Amino acid sequence: MRISAAGRLTDYFRKNPQLAEAFKLLEEADLATEPPFSGYDLVRDAMTAAYDSILDGAAVDQTLTALNEKAARLYRESTSD
């Protein structure tokens, strides 16, 4: 999905507000690089699962809060000695 497509999806987003919220994440995301730590593959998988959950109707705030906590834990685990 491209950000430029948003203008054509107004009616669809009105009928599917959870998708509108998920689409907004594209505007806020820094998609240029991924962090250089060994556990990031697991974080990326968790992000995909969270995004899918949001698309399926999960509460955006709760899902992203849980994702943030999981990502922080995975980071700590991957960088600990």
Secondary structure, 3 states (H helix, E strand, C coil): CCHHHHHHCHHHHHHCHHHHHHHHHHHHCCCCCCCCCCCHHHHHHHHHHHHHHHHCCCCHHHHHHHHHHHHHHHHHHHHCC
